[in-house]
Amino acid sequence: MIGLLYDLAAASYAIIPLVLYLWIFPSRWYGKKLNRILLISYFFVVIITLLFNAVSECIFWEEFSVRYNFIAVDYLVYTTEVIGNIRQSYPVNTLLTILVIVSTLITYLLREKVWQSTTIPMRFTKRSKFLLLFLIAPIATYFLVSHNWKNHSRNQYVNELSGNGMFDFGFAFWHNQLDYDTFYKTVPIKKALSIIRKNLEFVPGDQRDRNTIRNITSDSVEKRMNVVMISVESLSAEFLGSYGNMQGITPNLDSLAKEGLLFTNLYASGTRTVRGLEALSLCIPPTPGQSILKRQDNKNLFTLGSVFRSKGYNSRFIYGGYGYFDNMNEFFSQNGYEVTDRNALSEKEIHYENTWGVADEDLFTLSLRELDKDYKNGKPFFAQIMTVSNHRPYTYPEGRIDIPSHTGREGAVKYTDYAIGRFIREAKLKPWFKNTLFVIVADHCASSAGKVELPVDKYHIPMIMYAPKHIKPGKFEKLVAQIDIGPSILGLLNFSYLSKFFGQDVFKMKDEQQRAFISTYQSLGYIKNNKLLILDPNKKLSTFIPNFKTGASKSIPPERWLTDEAIANYQLASYLYSNGGYQMISNSTK
């Protein structure tokens, strides 16, 4: 019965084109040759779509034992790999030929009944009544039919068979989540909590599943320093001379690296900007599926911005493009940040812009203006600035660097380096400079492609902490995860606060606590002790010895301790988000 309901729900969407067509054209068109051809064509499209979907669902079920979900939606992103895999695994051309032949035959056999349906005249008023009647169904389906109704059994196969593939695909497309417990290896949730609590200091006395609150204390006086975090678009560590690049395309960053603290062993959480923003603001491991920035129920979460705000700071997110992209404005404005984007600049203030936003130099001009406001208002500030210029089509104002615009990635990197250098030089003239910590870090690497599933070298990103009056020049060579950046900044400022971060203060962590998280939307990687464990859908896991320079990896037998730690981190991160475990907690202003 539930399966029939989902079938009818999917059908209510499929008939919309037909209903609109029959409503628009007057009855005198009925029976005409052109009308018959159009209707027959519509039914042919419907039939071949249904058959194609049936075959696709069978293939998907064979692989994952479920109907369509976020993996199917994700396949629309990775078309090259997916289509190549399907072509190598199945006789695609033969299947398509059979589908066309069968669809043509079915359409031919049904043609008389389709034509007969066009001989019934109907006035516009009556057609309109039928239109409203038929359109009520998809509207009611959208608002009233729940995707969870199919979860009526403890048997996952029964639940999946109760669904409808097309309906499930639509749900996955709009909700963009991949349930961890369904697709990945798990441990009892109490065991996961125990593993995480072993290394992190939690508030004692409350052992409930949702309690992951940590009591971060400092014995030193808080430093009321301003913090400016520049998250740079697609800046792989391999671009910087400080990491061995010989092209000379980052002279300003290399100079700052010598004057500040250079992190040599830092790894990004994911492969897209939203994953970097998630890691830098929420400081939690990446969960499978879409980034939390783009999910529902992502308001009032515990973020780095909310901690600064609780301490009396003005927390800002400043972006060079339009912040509706990737839901940035909505997410940051609802989670402790004041948002400023491309709209805050007048046309006269913009030297250059492309599809992604204004040139980085204009973004930094805007940033200086906003930071000056905070200083004049007597408020310390935390600002996260997201650049855009180091992105295809790699265009920027002419005359800034010795590489012409639109000639490739190297030029975009060098222009972003120029803009950052100019920003720091201008900031040095500000009265707030001497009391400001600058953190320059990439959101992710320029490319994540490799011969292996998770090439670790494609997640290696740079970071520089720069505050001449407060941080001595040097290198920090321990393994650092992108989610550790926020807690480490708070640690440098000697903040005491209650925390829900999975990230840790790397300046205080023990050697055995070093680990990093890398991921795609499906594959979840955990790096520790020079080993890489990967969790995949279908509850698969594999362990490797990775080459951190080339990205290659050698398969090794799994180790129980590593497996349990990886599962505990990812499972608990997903569990807490699904159960409201990341909601805001109060921190008293000190």
C-alpha positions as CSV (number, residue, x, y, z in Angstrom):
1,M,0.0,0.0,0.0
2,I,2.8,2.4,0.9
3,G,4.6,1.5,-2.4
4,L,1.4,2.3,-4.4
5,L,1.2,5.6,-2.6
6,Y,4.7,6.6,-3.7
7,D,4.0,5.3,-7.2
8,L,1.0,7.6,-7.4
9,A,3.0,10.5,-6.0
10,A,5.7,10.1,-8.7
11,A,3.0,9.8,-11.4
12,S,1.3,13.0,-10.2
13,Y,4.5,14.9,-11.3
14,A,4.9,13.0,-14.6
15,I,1.4,13.9,-15.8
16,I,1.8,17.7,-15.4
17,P,3.1,18.3,-19.0
18,L,0.2,16.2,-20.4
19,V,-2.4,18.0,-18.3
20,L,-1.1,21.4,-19.3
21,Y,-1.1,20.5,-22.9
22,L,-4.7,19.3,-22.9
23,W,-5.7,22.4,-21.1
24,I,-4.1,24.9,-23.4
25,F,-5.2,23.6,-26.8
26,P,-8.9,24.0,-27.7
27,S,-11.1,21.0,-28.4
28,R,-11.2,21.8,-32.2
29,W,-7.5,20.6,-32.3
30,Y,-8.5,17.2,-31.0
31,G,-8.2,14.5,-33.7
32,K,-5.9,16.6,-35.9
33,K,-2.7,14.9,-37.2
34,L,-0.3,17.3,-35.4
35,N,-2.1,16.8,-32.1
36,R,-1.8,13.0,-32.5
37,I,1.9,13.2,-33.3
38,L,2.5,15.4,-30.2
39,L,0.6,13.1,-27.9
40,I,2.2,9.9,-29.3
41,S,5.6,11.6,-28.9
42,Y,4.8,12.4,-25.3
43,F,3.7,8.8,-24.5
44,F,6.9,7.5,-26.2
45,V,9.0,9.7,-24.0
46,V,7.1,8.6,-20.9
47,I,7.4,4.9,-21.8
48,I,11.2,5.0,-22.6
49,T,11.8,7.1,-19.4
50,L,10.0,4.5,-17.3
51,L,11.9,1.6,-18.9
52,F,15.2,3.4,-18.7
53,N,14.5,4.2,-15.0
54,A,13.6,0.5,-14.3
55,V,16.9,-0.7,-15.8
56,S,18.8,2.0,-14.0
57,E,17.2,1.1,-10.7
58,C,18.1,-2.5,-11.1
59,I,21.7,-1.6,-11.7
60,F,21.7,0.8,-8.7
61,W,20.1,-1.8,-6.5
62,E,22.6,-4.4,-7.6
63,E,25.4,-2.1,-6.5
64,F,23.9,-0.6,-3.3
65,S,20.8,-2.7,-2.4
66,V,18.7,0.5,-2.1
67,R,16.7,2.7,-4.3
68,Y,18.0,6.1,-5.5
69,N,19.6,8.3,-2.9
70,F,22.2,11.0,-2.7
71,I,24.8,8.7,-4.4
72,A,22.6,8.9,-7.5
73,V,22.4,12.6,-7.3
74,D,26.2,12.8,-6.7
75,Y,26.7,10.8,-9.9
76,L,25.4,13.8,-11.8
77,V,28.5,15.7,-10.6
78,Y,31.1,13.0,-11.4
79,T,29.7,12.2,-14.9
80,T,33.1,11.2,-16.4
81,E,34.0,8.6,-13.9
82,V,30.4,7.3,-13.5
83,I,29.7,7.0,-17.2
84,G,33.1,5.4,-17.8
85,N,32.4,2.9,-15.1
86,I,28.9,2.0,-16.4
87,R,30.2,1.6,-19.9
88,Q,32.9,-0.8,-18.8
89,S,30.5,-2.7,-16.5
90,Y,27.4,-3.1,-18.8
91,P,26.5,-3.4,-22.5
92,V,25.2,0.2,-22.6
93,N,24.7,0.5,-26.4
94,T,22.8,-2.8,-26.5
95,L,20.6,-1.9,-23.6
96,L,19.7,1.5,-25.1
97,T,18.9,-0.1,-28.5
98,I,16.6,-2.6,-26.8
99,L,14.9,0.2,-24.8
100,V,14.2,2.2,-28.0
101,I,12.8,-0.9,-29.8
102,V,10.6,-1.9,-26.9
103,S,9.4,1.6,-26.3
104,T,8.5,2.1,-29.9
105,L,6.7,-1.2,-30.0
106,I,4.6,-0.4,-26.9
107,T,3.8,3.1,-28.2
108,Y,2.7,1.6,-31.5
109,L,0.4,-0.9,-29.8
110,L,-1.2,1.8,-27.7
111,R,-1.6,4.3,-30.5
112,E,-5.3,3.6,-31.2
113,K,-6.3,4.2,-27.5
114,V,-4.3,7.4,-27.4
115,W,-5.9,8.6,-30.6
116,Q,-9.4,7.7,-29.3
117,S,-8.8,9.8,-26.3
118,T,-8.4,12.9,-28.5
119,T,-11.9,12.5,-30.1
120,I,-13.7,13.7,-26.9
121,P,-14.4,17.4,-27.2
122,M,-14.3,19.5,-24.0
123,R,-14.9,23.2,-23.3
124,F,-12.2,25.4,-21.8
125,T,-14.2,25.8,-18.5
126,K,-14.4,22.1,-18.0
127,R,-10.8,21.6,-19.0
128,S,-9.8,24.1,-16.3
129,K,-11.7,22.2,-13.7
130,F,-9.8,19.0,-14.6
131,L,-6.6,21.0,-14.6
132,L,-7.1,22.2,-11.0
133,L,-8.1,18.7,-10.0
134,F,-5.0,17.1,-11.5
135,L,-2.6,19.8,-10.2
136,I,-3.8,19.5,-6.7
137,A,-2.2,16.0,-6.6
138,P,1.5,17.0,-7.1
139,I,1.0,20.0,-4.8
140,A,-0.4,17.8,-2.1
141,T,2.3,15.3,-2.6
142,Y,5.0,17.9,-2.2
143,F,3.7,19.1,1.1
144,L,2.0,16.0,2.6
145,V,3.8,12.9,1.5
146,S,6.7,12.1,3.8
147,H,9.8,10.2,2.6
148,N,10.0,8.5,6.0
149,W,6.7,6.7,5.6
150,K,8.5,3.8,3.9
151,N,10.6,3.2,7.0
152,H,7.9,1.0,8.6
153,S,9.9,-2.1,9.1
154,R,13.2,-3.2,10.8
155,N,14.1,-4.9,7.5
156,Q,15.9,-2.3,5.3
157,Y,15.1,-4.3,2.1
158,V,11.4,-4.1,2.9
159,N,11.6,-0.3,3.5
160,E,13.5,0.3,0.3
161,L,11.1,-1.9,-1.8
162,S,8.2,0.2,-0.3
163,G,9.6,3.3,-2.0
164,N,9.6,4.6,-5.6
165,G,12.9,5.3,-7.3
166,M,11.9,8.6,-9.0
167,F,10.3,9.9,-5.8
168,D,13.4,9.0,-3.8
169,F,15.7,10.6,-6.4
170,G,13.7,13.8,-6.2
171,F,13.9,13.7,-2.4
172,A,17.7,13.1,-2.5
173,F,18.2,15.9,-4.9
174,W,16.5,18.4,-2.6
175,H,17.8,17.1,0.7
176,N,21.3,16.1,-0.3
177,Q,22.1,13.7,2.6
178,L,23.5,10.2,2.8
179,D,22.5,8.4,5.9
180,Y,25.6,7.2,7.7
181,D,24.2,4.3,9.6
182,T,22.5,2.8,6.5
183,F,25.6,2.9,4.2
184,Y,28.7,2.8,6.4
185,K,30.4,0.6,9.0
186,T,29.1,1.4,12.5
187,V,29.9,0.6,16.1
188,P,27.5,1.0,19.1
189,I,27.0,4.7,19.7
190,K,28.2,4.4,23.3
191,K,31.4,2.9,22.0
192,A,31.9,5.7,19.6
193,L,31.4,8.2,22.4
194,S,33.9,6.3,24.6
195,I,36.5,6.4,21.8
196,I,36.1,10.1,21.2
197,R,36.1,10.9,24.9
198,K,39.3,9.1,25.5
199,N,41.3,11.9,23.9
200,L,39.1,14.9,24.5
201,E,38.1,16.4,27.9
202,F,34.3,16.4,28.3
203,V,32.2,18.0,31.0
204,P,31.9,15.2,33.6
205,G,28.7,13.8,35.1
206,D,26.5,13.7,32.0
207,Q,27.0,10.6,29.8
208,R,24.0,11.0,27.6
209,D,24.5,10.2,23.9
210,R,24.1,13.9,22.9
211,N,26.6,15.2,25.4
212,T,29.8,16.0,23.6
213,I,30.4,19.3,25.4
214,R,34.1,19.9,26.2
215,N,35.3,22.2,28.9
216,I,38.2,24.1,27.4
217,T,40.1,26.0,30.1
218,S,43.2,28.3,30.0
219,D,45.4,29.2,32.9
220,S,46.5,32.4,31.2
221,V,44.8,35.7,30.7
222,E,42.7,36.0,27.5
223,K,44.4,37.9,24.6
224,R,41.8,40.3,23.2
225,M,43.4,40.1,19.7
226,N,41.5,40.7,16.5
227,V,41.5,37.7,14.1
228,V,41.4,37.9,10.3
229,M,41.1,34.5,8.6
230,I,41.6,34.6,4.8
231,S,40.3,31.4,3.3
232,V,41.8,31.2,-0.2
233,E,40.0,29.6,-3.1
234,S,41.7,26.4,-4.4
235,L,45.2,27.1,-3.0
236,S,47.1,23.8,-3.1
237,A,50.3,23.7,-1.0
238,E,52.2,22.8,-4.1
239,F,51.8,26.3,-5.5
240,L,53.9,28.0,-2.8
241,G,57.6,28.3,-2.9
242,S,57.5,27.5,0.9
243,Y,56.5,24.0,0.0
244,G,59.0,23.5,-2.8
245,N,57.4,25.2,-5.9
246,M,60.1,26.8,-8.1
247,Q,57.8,28.9,-10.3
248,G,58.0,32.0,-8.1
249,I,54.2,32.6,-8.3
250,T,53.7,33.3,-4.5
251,P,56.3,35.8,-3.5
252,N,54.1,37.6,-0.9
253,L,52.9,34.4,0.7
254,D,56.4,33.0,0.9
255,S,57.6,36.2,2.5
256,L,54.7,36.0,5.1
257,A,55.6,32.3,5.7
258,K,59.2,33.3,6.7
259,E,57.9,36.0,9.0
260,G,55.1,33.9,10.5
261,L,54.3,30.3,11.5
262,L,54.1,28.0,8.5
263,F,52.0,24.8,8.9
264,T,53.7,22.1,6.7
265,N,51.4,19.1,7.3
266,L,47.8,20.4,7.1
267,Y,45.0,18.6,5.2
268,A,41.7,19.9,3.8
269,S,38.5,18.1,4.8
270,G,37.0,18.0,1.2
271,T,37.2,19.0,-2.4
272,R,34.8,22.0,-2.5
273,T,34.6,25.4,-1.0
274,V,31.5,24.5,1.1
275,R,33.5,21.7,2.7
276,G,36.3,24.1,3.6
277,L,33.9,26.6,5.0
278,E,32.2,23.9,7.0
279,A,35.5,22.7,8.5
280,L,36.6,26.2,9.4
281,S,33.3,27.3,11.0
282,L,31.9,24.1,12.5
283,C,35.2,22.4,13.2
284,I,33.7,18.9,12.8
285,P,34.6,15.9,10.5
286,P,32.9,16.0,7.1
287,T,29.6,14.0,7.0
288,P,28.6,11.9,3.9
289,G,26.4,13.6,1.4
290,Q,26.1,17.3,0.9
291,S,27.9,19.9,3.1
292,I,26.0,21.1,6.2
293,L,26.1,24.6,4.7
294,K,23.5,23.4,2.1
295,R,21.3,21.2,4.3
296,Q,18.1,21.8,6.1
297,D,17.9,22.4,9.8
298,N,21.4,24.1,9.8
299,K,20.6,27.1,11.9
300,N,21.7,28.1,15.4
301,L,24.7,25.7,15.3
302,F,27.8,25.9,17.5
303,T,30.4,27.7,15.3
304,L,33.7,29.5,15.6
305,G,31.9,32.8,14.9
306,S,29.5,32.1,17.8
307,V,32.3,31.6,20.2
308,F,33.9,34.9,19.3
309,R,30.6,36.6,19.5
310,S,30.1,35.2,23.0
311,K,33.3,36.9,23.9
312,G,32.1,40.3,22.8
313,Y,33.6,40.2,19.3
314,N,31.9,41.2,16.1
315,S,32.1,38.0,13.9
316,R,32.0,38.6,10.1
317,F,31.9,36.6,7.0
318,I,33.0,38.6,3.9
319,Y,32.7,37.2,0.4
320,G,33.7,38.6,-3.0
321,G,30.7,37.0,-4.8
322,Y,27.0,36.9,-4.3
323,G,26.5,35.0,-1.1
324,Y,23.3,33.2,-2.2
325,F,25.7,30.8,-4.0
326,D,26.1,27.6,-2.0
327,N,23.8,29.0,0.6
328,M,26.6,31.0,2.2
329,N,24.6,34.1,3.2
330,E,21.9,32.0,4.8
331,F,24.2,29.7,6.7
332,F,26.6,32.2,8.1
333,S,23.9,34.8,9.0
334,Q,22.0,32.2,11.0
335,N,25.1,30.9,12.8
336,G,26.8,33.7,14.5
337,Y,28.2,35.8,11.7
338,E,27.4,39.2,10.1
339,V,27.6,38.6,6.3
340,T,28.9,41.1,3.8
341,D,29.1,40.1,0.1
342,R,29.4,41.6,-3.4
343,N,26.2,43.6,-2.9
344,A,28.1,45.9,-0.4
345,L,30.3,47.3,-3.2
346,S,29.2,50.0,-5.7
347,E,30.1,49.7,-9.3
348,K,32.6,52.5,-8.9
349,E,34.5,50.5,-6.3
350,I,34.9,47.5,-8.5
351,H,38.1,47.3,-10.7
352,Y,37.2,43.9,-12.1
353,E,34.7,41.0,-11.8
354,N,33.8,37.7,-13.4
355,T,31.1,35.2,-12.9
356,W,32.4,34.3,-9.4
357,G,32.6,37.7,-8.0
358,V,34.9,40.8,-7.7
359,A,38.6,40.7,-8.0
360,D,40.4,39.8,-4.7
361,E,41.8,43.3,-4.4
362,D,38.3,44.8,-4.3
363,L,37.3,42.1,-1.8
364,F,40.1,43.2,0.5
365,T,39.3,46.9,0.1
366,L,35.7,46.0,1.2
367,S,37.2,44.0,4.1
368,L,39.4,46.9,5.3
369,R,36.4,49.1,5.3
370,E,34.3,46.8,7.4
371,L,37.1,46.1,9.9
372,D,37.7,49.8,10.3
373,K,34.1,50.2,11.3
374,D,34.5,47.6,14.0
375,Y,37.6,49.3,15.4
376,K,35.9,52.7,15.4
377,N,33.0,51.2,17.3
378,G,35.4,49.9,19.9
379,K,34.8,46.2,19.2
380,P,37.3,43.5,18.7
381,F,36.6,41.6,15.5
382,F,36.9,38.1,14.0
383,A,36.5,38.1,10.2
384,Q,36.6,35.2,7.7
385,I,37.3,36.5,4.2
386,M,36.6,34.1,1.3
387,T,38.5,34.9,-1.9
388,V,37.3,34.0,-5.5
389,S,39.9,35.0,-8.0
390,N,41.9,31.7,-8.0
391,H,39.1,29.9,-9.9
392,R,38.4,29.2,-13.5
393,P,38.2,31.2,-15.8
394,Y,41.3,32.6,-14.0
395,T,40.7,36.2,-14.9
396,Y,41.8,39.3,-13.0
397,P,42.7,43.0,-13.6
398,E,45.6,43.5,-16.1
399,G,48.8,45.2,-15.1
400,R,49.0,43.8,-11.6
401,I,51.3,40.9,-12.2
402,D,53.6,39.8,-15.1
403,I,51.2,37.0,-16.2
404,P,48.3,38.1,-18.5
405,S,44.8,37.4,-17.4
406,H,42.9,34.3,-18.6
407,T,46.1,32.3,-19.3
408,G,45.7,29.7,-16.6
409,R,45.9,28.7,-12.9
410,E,49.4,30.0,-12.3
411,G,48.3,33.5,-13.2
412,A,45.3,33.3,-10.9
413,V,47.5,32.1,-8.0
414,K,50.0,34.9,-8.5
415,Y,47.2,37.5,-8.7
416,T,45.7,36.2,-5.5
417,D,49.1,36.3,-3.9
418,Y,49.5,39.9,-5.1
419,A,46.1,40.9,-3.6
420,I,46.9,39.3,-0.3
421,G,50.3,41.0,-0.1
422,R,48.7,44.4,-0.9
423,F,46.0,43.7,1.8
424,I,48.7,43.0,4.4
425,R,50.7,46.1,3.5
426,E,47.5,48.3,3.8
427,A,46.6,46.6,7.0
428,K,50.0,47.5,8.5
429,L,49.0,51.2,8.3
430,K,45.9,50.6,10.4
431,P,45.8,51.2,14.2
432,W,44.4,47.8,14.8
433,F,47.2,45.9,12.9
434,K,49.6,45.3,15.9
435,N,46.8,43.6,17.8
436,T,45.6,41.3,15.0
437,L,46.3,37.7,14.1
438,F,46.2,36.9,10.4
439,V,45.4,33.3,9.4
440,I,45.9,32.5,5.7
441,V,44.6,29.1,4.7
442,A,43.2,27.3,1.6
443,D,39.6,26.1,1.5
444,H,40.7,23.1,-0.6
445,C,43.2,22.1,-3.2
446,A,43.0,23.0,-6.9
447,S,42.3,19.4,-7.9
448,S,41.3,16.2,-6.2
449,A,41.8,13.9,-9.1
450,G,44.2,11.0,-8.8
451,K,44.8,7.3,-9.6
452,V,43.6,6.2,-6.2
453,E,40.3,6.8,-4.4
454,L,41.6,9.5,-2.0
455,P,45.0,10.8,-3.1
456,V,46.4,12.4,0.0
457,D,48.6,14.9,-1.9
458,K,45.5,16.4,-3.4
459,Y,44.3,17.5,0.1
460,H,47.6,19.1,1.3
461,I,46.9,22.8,1.8
462,P,49.0,25.7,3.1
463,M,48.4,27.8,6.2
464,I,50.3,30.7,7.7
465,M,49.6,32.4,11.1
466,Y,51.0,35.9,11.0
467,A,51.2,38.4,13.9
468,P,54.7,39.9,14.1
469,K,54.3,41.2,17.7
470,H,52.8,37.9,19.0
471,I,54.0,34.9,16.9
472,K,57.6,33.9,16.4
473,P,58.6,32.8,12.8
474,G,58.9,29.1,12.4
475,K,57.3,25.9,11.1
476,F,54.7,23.7,12.7
477,E,55.3,20.2,11.3
478,K,52.8,18.0,13.2
479,L,49.8,16.5,11.3
480,V,46.9,18.9,11.4
481,A,43.3,18.6,10.2
482,Q,41.4,21.5,8.8
483,I,38.9,21.2,11.6
484,D,41.7,21.9,14.1
485,I,42.2,25.5,12.9
486,G,39.4,27.1,14.8
487,P,40.2,25.5,18.2
488,S,43.9,26.3,17.7
489,I,43.2,30.0,17.1
490,L,41.1,30.1,20.3
491,G,43.9,28.4,22.1
492,L,46.4,31.0,21.0
493,L,44.1,33.6,22.5
494,N,43.9,31.7,25.8
495,F,40.1,31.5,25.6
496,S,38.2,29.4,28.1
497,Y,34.9,28.2,26.8
498,L,32.5,25.3,26.4
499,S,33.0,23.5,23.1
500,K,31.3,21.1,20.8
501,F,34.2,21.1,18.3
502,F,35.8,17.8,17.2
503,G,38.8,19.9,16.3
504,Q,41.6,20.2,18.9
505,D,44.2,22.9,19.8
506,V,47.2,21.5,18.0
507,F,49.6,23.5,20.1
508,K,48.5,21.4,23.1
509,M,47.8,18.0,21.5
510,K,49.9,15.0,22.2
511,D,51.8,13.2,19.4
512,E,49.4,10.3,19.5
513,Q,46.4,12.7,19.0
514,Q,47.6,13.7,15.5
515,R,45.1,12.8,12.8
516,A,43.4,14.3,9.7
517,F,40.1,13.9,7.8
518,I,39.8,13.9,4.0
519,S,36.8,13.1,2.0
520,T,34.6,13.2,-1.1
521,Y,30.8,13.2,-0.8
522,Q,31.0,9.4,-0.5
523,S,34.5,8.3,0.6
524,L,35.5,9.2,4.1
525,G,39.2,9.1,4.9
526,Y,41.0,9.0,8.2
527,I,44.8,9.6,8.4
528,K,46.7,8.6,11.4
529,N,50.2,7.1,12.1
530,N,51.0,7.4,8.4
531,K,48.1,5.2,7.5
532,L,44.9,6.0,5.6
533,L,41.6,4.2,6.3
534,I,38.7,4.8,3.9
535,L,35.1,4.2,4.7
536,D,32.8,3.7,1.7
537,P,29.1,3.0,1.1
538,N,27.9,-0.6,1.3
539,K,29.8,-0.7,4.6
540,K,33.1,-1.1,2.9
541,L,36.4,-0.1,4.4
542,S,40.0,-0.4,3.3
543,T,43.4,0.6,4.8
544,F,46.4,1.9,3.0
545,I,50.0,3.2,3.4
546,P,49.8,6.4,1.4
547,N,52.6,8.3,-0.2
548,F,52.2,11.8,0.9
549,K,54.2,13.3,-2.0
550,T,52.8,11.4,-4.9
551,G,49.3,10.4,-3.6
552,A,49.9,6.7,-4.4
553,S,48.9,4.2,-1.8
554,K,49.6,0.6,-0.9
555,S,46.8,-1.6,0.5
556,I,47.4,-3.2,3.9
557,P,45.3,-5.4,6.2
558,P,42.9,-3.4,8.5
559,E,43.9,-2.7,12.0
560,R,41.1,-2.8,14.6
561,W,42.2,0.3,16.6
562,L,42.4,2.5,13.4
563,T,39.1,1.1,12.1
564,D,37.3,1.9,15.4
565,E,38.7,5.4,15.6
566,A,37.7,6.3,12.1
567,I,34.2,4.9,12.4
568,A,33.7,6.6,15.8
569,N,34.6,10.0,14.5
570,Y,32.5,9.9,11.3
571,Q,29.6,8.0,12.9
572,L,29.4,10.3,15.9
573,A,29.6,13.4,13.7
574,S,26.7,12.2,11.6
575,Y,24.7,11.1,14.6
576,L,25.1,14.4,16.4
577,Y,24.0,16.5,13.4
578,S,20.9,14.3,12.8
579,N,20.0,14.5,16.5
580,G,20.5,18.2,17.2
581,G,23.9,17.7,18.9
582,Y,25.5,20.7,17.3
583,Q,23.0,23.3,18.5
584,M,24.3,26.5,20.1
585,I,25.4,26.5,23.8
586,S,25.9,29.6,25.8
587,N,29.4,30.8,26.7
588,S,29.7,33.6,29.1
589,T,31.5,36.7,28.0
590,K,34.8,37.3,29.8
